[in-house]
């Protein structure tokens, strides 16, 4: 039997599983998505016979020792990106998703499997999934905090403790333009604009330069107002805003896609690495902040706590 099941193969789940596996603890990750990394994500799109990529979640690793230490674990999966204004940052190559994929190499991961409910039993945690049932003595859940009630119930004591954490939606546009379109900048951040972050993707290491590729992330308030609107309408509005900022002609747009992250941003973190009770741990970036290293730190802290408890029981 697997000693630990981790629901969620984002950065927190991968960090937790790496530490446990290194200590010889059998661990299995389960994720509803088709890929590893959660919001450290890359979208592949074929346009005119060319495959181009968009980092439609986390854009880069920030300039901190904690982020650099994560990148150092998989140096072959990262490279430096000149983001303009004299700034360089580390990014996954050939996409941001290369970072979690490299970090998860060798782990036992089941993808495209949704866990619908979990229940404590004398044998351990009973997990109901759309692919069957499984049981594990210890359970770690690293999904966004608002997704915990459907798994555990609204009145679960740990769910109550996570309600202080708040997350916001983020609408992200992915657009490809003709390569000869004028380029006013590489990145632009404007906290007051509807499009708060705009970045040119094809300048990142390992990306195709056949087209200009851009990612534009909307303001949290704008995203909250529009997250349930018609997606085609939202996309058209965001394309128009992007073209206006770039000074580009709408006729130069060769592709436009939209990602709606309902829980894309950490608005208010819990300010503790995780919450736990007996054989259940809850964690993720919502515990400490919205950066990659915040999720990683939460996952590692959970794993260390599990190891401490297992060693204590073994004495």
CORPE-V880411 format. One record per helix or strand of 2 or more residues. SS is the DSSP state (H for helix, E for strand). FROM is the first residue (numbers start at 1). TO is the last residue. If there is no record, write none. Layout:
((SS FROM TO) (SS FROM TO))
//
This chain:
((E 4 7) (H 11 22) (E 27 30) (E 43 47) (E 50 54) (H 65 77) (E 78 84) (E 87 92) (H 97 103) (E 108 110) (E 115 121) (E 124 129) (E 132 136) (E 138 141) (H 145 152) (H 157 162) (E 166 177) (E 187 189) (E 195 200) (E 212 218) (H 220 226) (H 231 246) (H 250 252) (E 253 268) (E 274 277) (E 280 283) (H 285 288) (H 292 314))
//
